[in-house]
Amino acid sequence: MARVLLFGRLSDVAGWRDRQIDSPFLSALRAKLTAEDAALGEALGGKGVQVALDQVIVRGDAALNPATEVAFLPPMSGG
């Protein structure tokens, strides 16, 4: 099972920060999270949300394995 981490407002929306979820692909993981919680699915699809697999930002779909760490990162602000 992949370790899924939510940061910032994403964890506030979901009500959790860290879960183990079984999914073969990032796209399937997103679909599973959206099916469980529509508000979280909407937040994950929001502008500026990035995904890191094992601490590397990825774009598009990717295969996951049981040791993969998937982090959903909200847009950052600051100065």
N, CA, C and O atoms as CSV, one atom per row, in Angstrom:
chain,resi,resn,atom,element,x,y,z
A,1,MET,N,N,0.836,-1.194,0.000
A,1,MET,CA,C,0.000,0.000,0.000
A,1,MET,C,C,0.871,1.245,0.000
A,1,MET,O,O,1.827,1.347,0.769
A,2,ALA,N,N,0.540,2.167,-0.849
A,2,ALA,CA,C,1.280,3.423,-0.913
A,2,ALA,C,C,0.931,4.285,0.298
A,2,ALA,O,O,-0.199,4.261,0.786
A,3,ARG,N,N,1.903,5.035,0.770
A,3,ARG,CA,C,1.665,5.987,1.858
A,3,ARG,C,C,1.254,7.306,1.217
A,3,ARG,O,O,1.998,7.871,0.416
A,4,VAL,N,N,0.078,7.792,1.569
A,4,VAL,CA,C,-0.463,9.026,1.000
A,4,VAL,C,C,-0.428,10.113,2.070
A,4,VAL,O,O,-0.952,9.938,3.170
A,5,LEU,N,N,0.198,11.237,1.729
A,5,LEU,CA,C,0.315,12.375,2.639
A,5,LEU,C,C,-0.414,13.574,2.050
A,5,LEU,O,O,-0.285,13.865,0.861
A,6,LEU,N,N,-1.174,14.262,2.879
A,6,LEU,CA,C,-1.844,15.498,2.482
A,6,LEU,C,C,-1.273,16.630,3.331
A,6,LEU,O,O,-1.088,16.478,4.539
A,7,PHE,N,N,-0.998,17.751,2.698
A,7,PHE,CA,C,-0.430,18.887,3.413
A,7,PHE,C,C,-1.359,20.093,3.338
A,7,PHE,O,O,-2.194,20.198,2.439
A,8,GLY,N,N,-1.199,20.999,4.299
A,8,GLY,CA,C,-1.932,22.265,4.313
A,8,GLY,C,C,-3.435,22.085,4.301
A,8,GLY,O,O,-3.982,21.243,5.013
A,9,ARG,N,N,-4.090,22.884,3.487
A,9,ARG,CA,C,-5.547,22.875,3.444
A,9,ARG,C,C,-6.109,21.549,2.954
A,9,ARG,O,O,-7.261,21.221,3.240
A,10,LEU,N,N,-5.302,20.777,2.214
A,10,LEU,CA,C,-5.784,19.479,1.732
A,10,LEU,C,C,-6.075,18.542,2.901
A,10,LEU,O,O,-7.076,17.826,2.887
A,11,SER,N,N,-5.216,18.542,3.898
A,11,SER,CA,C,-5.469,17.698,5.073
A,11,SER,C,C,-6.647,18.238,5.872
A,11,SER,O,O,-7.380,17.461,6.485
A,12,ASP,N,N,-6.843,19.549,5.880
A,12,ASP,CA,C,-8.006,20.127,6.557
A,12,ASP,C,C,-9.300,19.675,5.896
A,12,ASP,O,O,-10.259,19.323,6.583
A,13,VAL,N,N,-9.333,19.681,4.570
A,13,VAL,CA,C,-10.520,19.255,3.830
A,13,VAL,C,C,-10.816,17.780,4.080
A,13,VAL,O,O,-11.967,17.399,4.294
A,14,ALA,N,N,-9.783,16.959,4.053
A,14,ALA,CA,C,-9.956,15.504,4.188
A,14,ALA,C,C,-10.201,15.062,5.626
A,14,ALA,O,O,-10.893,14.074,5.870
A,15,GLY,N,N,-9.635,15.792,6.567
A,15,GLY,CA,C,-9.732,15.375,7.960
A,15,GLY,C,C,-8.695,14.324,8.344
A,15,GLY,O,O,-8.807,13.695,9.397
A,16,TRP,N,N,-7.716,14.139,7.519
A,16,TRP,CA,C,-6.593,13.233,7.794
A,16,TRP,C,C,-5.353,13.759,7.090
A,16,TRP,O,O,-5.450,14.563,6.163
A,17,ARG,N,N,-4.195,13.306,7.529
A,17,ARG,CA,C,-2.930,13.755,6.944
A,17,ARG,C,C,-2.134,12.612,6.321
A,17,ARG,O,O,-1.372,12.834,5.380
A,18,ASP,N,N,-2.299,11.410,6.827
A,18,ASP,CA,C,-1.438,10.290,6.440
A,18,ASP,C,C,-2.274,9.013,6.429
A,18,ASP,O,O,-2.872,8.648,7.442
A,19,ARG,N,N,-2.314,8.334,5.280
A,19,ARG,CA,C,-3.049,7.074,5.159
A,19,ARG,C,C,-2.293,6.119,4.254
A,19,ARG,O,O,-1.493,6.539,3.418
A,20,GLN,N,N,-2.549,4.844,4.426
A,20,GLN,CA,C,-2.047,3.809,3.516
A,20,GLN,C,C,-3.194,3.449,2.574
A,20,GLN,O,O,-4.285,3.103,3.028
A,21,ILE,N,N,-2.952,3.529,1.266
A,21,ILE,CA,C,-3.994,3.251,0.284
A,21,ILE,C,C,-3.410,2.375,-0.814
A,21,ILE,O,O,-2.321,2.640,-1.322
A,22,ASP,N,N,-4.138,1.339,-1.170
A,22,ASP,CA,C,-3.715,0.421,-2.216
A,22,ASP,C,C,-4.202,0.927,-3.573
A,22,ASP,O,O,-5.407,1.069,-3.783
A,23,SER,N,N,-3.288,1.196,-4.483
A,23,SER,CA,C,-3.632,1.660,-5.822
A,23,SER,C,C,-2.442,1.421,-6.755
A,23,SER,O,O,-1.301,1.687,-6.378
A,24,PRO,N,N,-2.698,0.923,-7.969
A,24,PRO,CA,C,-1.590,0.632,-8.874
A,24,PRO,C,C,-1.040,1.865,-9.613
A,24,PRO,O,O,0.116,1.876,-10.035
A,25,PHE,N,N,-1.877,2.898,-9.763
A,25,PHE,CA,C,-1.475,4.087,-10.510
A,25,PHE,C,C,-1.936,5.344,-9.792
A,25,PHE,O,O,-2.905,5.308,-9.033
A,26,LEU,N,N,-1.250,6.451,-10.027
A,26,LEU,CA,C,-1.615,7.723,-9.437
A,26,LEU,C,C,-3.028,8.124,-9.861
A,26,LEU,O,O,-3.798,8.607,-9.032
A,27,SER,N,N,-3.380,7.938,-11.119
A,27,SER,CA,C,-4.720,8.298,-11.592
A,27,SER,C,C,-5.795,7.502,-10.855
A,27,SER,O,O,-6.843,8.053,-10.519
A,28,ALA,N,N,-5.555,6.230,-10.599
A,28,ALA,CA,C,-6.513,5.400,-9.860
A,28,ALA,C,C,-6.603,5.849,-8.406
A,28,ALA,O,O,-7.678,5.803,-7.807
A,29,LEU,N,N,-5.492,6.279,-7.843
A,29,LEU,CA,C,-5.490,6.784,-6.470
A,29,LEU,C,C,-6.331,8.052,-6.377
A,29,LEU,O,O,-7.146,8.195,-5.465
A,30,ARG,N,N,-6.135,8.967,-7.316
A,30,ARG,CA,C,-6.947,10.198,-7.337
A,30,ARG,C,C,-8.431,9.858,-7.458
A,30,ARG,O,O,-9.263,10.439,-6.761
A,31,ALA,N,N,-8.760,8.923,-8.340
A,31,ALA,CA,C,-10.162,8.519,-8.532
A,31,ALA,C,C,-10.733,7.914,-7.252
A,31,ALA,O,O,-11.880,8.185,-6.895
A,32,LYS,N,N,-9.953,7.109,-6.572
A,32,LYS,CA,C,-10.397,6.488,-5.323
A,32,LYS,C,C,-10.645,7.546,-4.251
A,32,LYS,O,O,-11.657,7.497,-3.553
A,33,LEU,N,N,-9.723,8.504,-4.119
A,33,LEU,CA,C,-9.887,9.568,-3.137
A,33,LEU,C,C,-11.114,10.429,-3.447
A,33,LEU,O,O,-11.839,10.826,-2.535
A,34,THR,N,N,-11.346,10.719,-4.730
A,34,THR,CA,C,-12.497,11.519,-5.146
A,34,THR,C,C,-13.803,10.779,-4.883
A,34,THR,O,O,-14.785,11.385,-4.454
A,35,ALA,N,N,-13.822,9.460,-5.140
A,35,ALA,CA,C,-15.029,8.663,-4.895
A,35,ALA,C,C,-15.366,8.620,-3.403
A,35,ALA,O,O,-16.539,8.607,-3.030
A,36,GLU,N,N,-14.345,8.599,-2.560
A,36,GLU,CA,C,-14.555,8.570,-1.106
A,36,GLU,C,C,-14.978,9.925,-0.560
A,36,GLU,O,O,-15.749,9.991,0.397
A,37,ASP,N,N,-14.477,11.020,-1.163
A,37,ASP,CA,C,-14.697,12.353,-0.619
A,37,ASP,C,C,-14.661,13.369,-1.765
A,37,ASP,O,O,-13.589,13.762,-2.225
A,38,ALA,N,N,-15.848,13.786,-2.218
A,38,ALA,CA,C,-15.936,14.696,-3.366
A,38,ALA,C,C,-15.237,16.025,-3.097
A,38,ALA,O,O,-14.619,16.590,-4.000
A,39,ALA,N,N,-15.326,16.531,-1.870
A,39,ALA,CA,C,-14.671,17.803,-1.548
A,39,ALA,C,C,-13.150,17.667,-1.650
A,39,ALA,O,O,-12.474,18.578,-2.128
A,40,LEU,N,N,-12.621,16.544,-1.206
A,40,LEU,CA,C,-11.186,16.313,-1.332
A,40,LEU,C,C,-10.802,16.187,-2.801
A,40,LEU,O,O,-9.786,16.740,-3.224
A,41,GLY,N,N,-11.595,15.472,-3.575
A,41,GLY,CA,C,-11.320,15.340,-5.003
A,41,GLY,C,C,-11.266,16.676,-5.699
A,41,GLY,O,O,-10.405,16.913,-6.546
A,42,GLU,N,N,-12.193,17.557,-5.340
A,42,GLU,CA,C,-12.208,18.900,-5.920
A,42,GLU,C,C,-10.961,19.676,-5.494
A,42,GLU,O,O,-10.352,20.371,-6.307
A,43,ALA,N,N,-10.587,19.558,-4.233
A,43,ALA,CA,C,-9.401,20.255,-3.729
A,43,ALA,C,C,-8.129,19.738,-4.404
A,43,ALA,O,O,-7.238,20.522,-4.730
A,44,LEU,N,N,-8.043,18.431,-4.615
A,44,LEU,CA,C,-6.858,17.853,-5.263
A,44,LEU,C,C,-6.724,18.305,-6.710
A,44,LEU,O,O,-5.616,18.394,-7.238
A,45,GLY,N,N,-7.857,18.591,-7.351
A,45,GLY,CA,C,-7.846,19.046,-8.735
A,45,GLY,C,C,-7.694,20.549,-8.867
A,45,GLY,O,O,-7.708,21.084,-9.975
A,46,GLY,N,N,-7.549,21.231,-7.738
A,46,GLY,CA,C,-7.459,22.682,-7.747
A,46,GLY,C,C,-6.173,23.202,-8.368
A,46,GLY,O,O,-5.175,22.491,-8.483
A,47,LYS,N,N,-6.233,24.459,-8.760
A,47,LYS,CA,C,-5.090,25.118,-9.388
A,47,LYS,C,C,-3.898,25.141,-8.441
A,47,LYS,O,O,-4.029,25.509,-7.273
A,48,GLY,N,N,-2.751,24.751,-8.943
A,48,GLY,CA,C,-1.518,24.825,-8.181
A,48,GLY,C,C,-1.197,23.624,-7.313
A,48,GLY,O,O,-0.109,23.562,-6.742
A,49,VAL,N,N,-2.120,22.657,-7.194
A,49,VAL,CA,C,-1.840,21.465,-6.391
A,49,VAL,C,C,-0.835,20.597,-7.141
A,49,VAL,O,O,-1.032,20.280,-8.314
A,50,GLN,N,N,0.234,20.219,-6.466
A,50,GLN,CA,C,1.259,19.375,-7.077
A,50,GLN,C,C,1.324,18.034,-6.359
A,50,GLN,O,O,0.862,17.887,-5.227
A,51,VAL,N,N,1.912,17.057,-7.053
A,51,VAL,CA,C,2.066,15.715,-6.486
A,51,VAL,C,C,3.547,15.350,-6.523
A,51,VAL,O,O,4.229,15.543,-7.529
A,52,ALA,N,N,4.021,14.821,-5.408
A,52,ALA,CA,C,5.391,14.322,-5.336
A,52,ALA,C,C,5.344,12.827,-5.041
A,52,ALA,O,O,4.656,12.382,-4.122
A,53,LEU,N,N,6.082,12.070,-5.827
A,53,LEU,CA,C,6.245,10.640,-5.579
A,53,LEU,C,C,7.663,10.445,-5.060
A,53,LEU,O,O,8.637,10.761,-5.743
A,54,ASP,N,N,7.764,9.930,-3.864
A,54,ASP,CA,C,9.070,9.743,-3.227
A,54,ASP,C,C,9.899,11.021,-3.289
A,54,ASP,O,O,11.088,10.991,-3.607
A,55,GLN,N,N,9.251,12.145,-2.980
A,55,GLN,CA,C,9.854,13.469,-2.867
A,55,GLN,C,C,10.317,14.066,-4.193
A,55,GLN,O,O,11.168,14.955,-4.208
A,56,VAL,N,N,9.763,13.581,-5.306
A,56,VAL,CA,C,10.054,14.135,-6.629
A,56,VAL,C,C,8.733,14.554,-7.264
A,56,VAL,O,O,7.824,13.736,-7.405
A,57,ILE,N,N,8.622,15.833,-7.650
A,57,ILE,CA,C,7.399,16.334,-8.277
A,57,ILE,C,C,7.186,15.613,-9.606
A,57,ILE,O,O,8.110,15.470,-10.406
A,58,VAL,N,N,5.941,15.159,-9.827
A,58,VAL,CA,C,5.601,14.482,-11.081
A,58,VAL,C,C,4.419,15.181,-11.739
A,58,VAL,O,O,3.613,15.837,-11.080
A,59,ARG,N,N,4.340,15.026,-13.022
A,59,ARG,CA,C,3.210,15.528,-13.799
A,59,ARG,C,C,2.629,14.333,-14.537
A,59,ARG,O,O,3.375,13.488,-15.031
A,60,GLY,N,N,1.325,14.256,-14.615
A,60,GLY,CA,C,0.697,13.146,-15.316
A,60,GLY,C,C,0.582,11.915,-14.426
A,60,GLY,O,O,0.709,11.992,-13.204
A,61,ASP,N,N,0.339,10.784,-15.070
A,61,ASP,CA,C,0.123,9.535,-14.348
A,61,ASP,C,C,1.458,8.837,-14.083
A,61,ASP,O,O,2.449,9.083,-14.770
A,62,ALA,N,N,1.463,7.974,-13.087
A,62,ALA,CA,C,2.660,7.208,-12.754
A,62,ALA,C,C,2.244,5.938,-12.031
A,62,ALA,O,O,1.228,5.901,-11.337
A,63,ALA,N,N,3.047,4.901,-12.209
A,63,ALA,CA,C,2.804,3.646,-11.499
A,63,ALA,C,C,3.221,3.802,-10.040
A,63,ALA,O,O,4.195,4.488,-9.728
A,64,LEU,N,N,2.472,3.158,-9.161
A,64,LEU,CA,C,2.775,3.168,-7.733
A,64,LEU,C,C,3.108,1.754,-7.293
A,64,LEU,O,O,2.604,0.785,-7.861
A,65,ASN,N,N,3.953,1.637,-6.287
A,65,ASN,CA,C,4.218,0.334,-5.690
A,65,ASN,C,C,3.977,0.464,-4.190
A,65,ASN,O,O,3.787,1.575,-3.695
A,66,PRO,N,N,3.981,-0.628,-3.469
A,66,PRO,CA,C,3.660,-0.563,-2.040
A,66,PRO,C,C,4.588,0.345,-1.217
A,66,PRO,O,O,4.209,0.789,-0.133
A,67,ALA,N,N,5.775,0.617,-1.711
A,67,ALA,CA,C,6.712,1.452,-0.961
A,67,ALA,C,C,6.662,2.927,-1.371
A,67,ALA,O,O,7.390,3.743,-0.807
A,68,THR,N,N,5.815,3.280,-2.342
A,68,THR,CA,C,5.755,4.654,-2.835
A,68,THR,C,C,5.140,5.587,-1.803
A,68,THR,O,O,4.129,5.267,-1.176
A,69,GLU,N,N,5.765,6.745,-1.637
A,69,GLU,CA,C,5.186,7.812,-0.829
A,69,GLU,C,C,4.602,8.842,-1.793
A,69,GLU,O,O,5.314,9.396,-2.630
A,70,VAL,N,N,3.299,9.091,-1.663
A,70,VAL,CA,C,2.595,10.040,-2.517
A,70,VAL,C,C,2.214,11.250,-1.667
A,70,VAL,O,O,1.459,11.118,-0.704
A,71,ALA,N,N,2.725,12.413,-2.014
A,71,ALA,CA,C,2.416,13.626,-1.264
A,71,ALA,C,C,1.678,14.595,-2.158
A,71,ALA,O,O,2.145,14.936,-3.244
A,72,PHE,N,N,0.513,15.039,-1.691
A,72,PHE,CA,C,-0.253,16.065,-2.387
A,72,PHE,C,C,0.047,17.396,-1.716
A,72,PHE,O,O,-0.160,17.558,-0.513
A,73,LEU,N,N,0.538,18.352,-2.508
A,73,LEU,CA,C,1.034,19.624,-1.999
A,73,LEU,C,C,0.172,20.777,-2.497
A,73,LEU,O,O,0.045,20.969,-3.706
A,74,PRO,N,N,-0.418,21.543,-1.594
A,74,PRO,CA,C,-1.212,22.698,-2.031
A,74,PRO,C,C,-0.289,23.808,-2.529
A,74,PRO,O,O,0.918,23.767,-2.289
A,75,PRO,N,N,-0.850,24.796,-3.217
A,75,PRO,CA,C,-0.028,25.928,-3.647
A,75,PRO,C,C,0.599,26.606,-2.437
A,75,PRO,O,O,-0.026,26.723,-1.383
A,76,MET,N,N,1.816,27.041,-2.598
A,76,MET,CA,C,2.527,27.731,-1.526
A,76,MET,C,C,2.409,29.237,-1.733
A,76,MET,O,O,2.315,29.720,-2.861
A,77,SER,N,N,2.416,29.957,-0.633
A,77,SER,CA,C,2.448,31.420,-0.722
A,77,SER,C,C,3.483,31.920,0.267
A,77,SER,O,O,3.908,31.201,1.172
A,78,GLY,N,N,3.861,33.113,0.080
A,78,GLY,CA,C,4.843,33.679,1.002
A,78,GLY,C,C,5.646,34.753,0.317
A,78,GLY,O,O,5.367,35.133,-0.820
A,79,GLY,N,N,6.617,35.223,1.002
A,79,GLY,CA,C,7.397,36.296,0.410
A,79,GLY,C,C,8.769,36.380,0.978
A,79,GLY,O,O,9.552,37.241,0.576
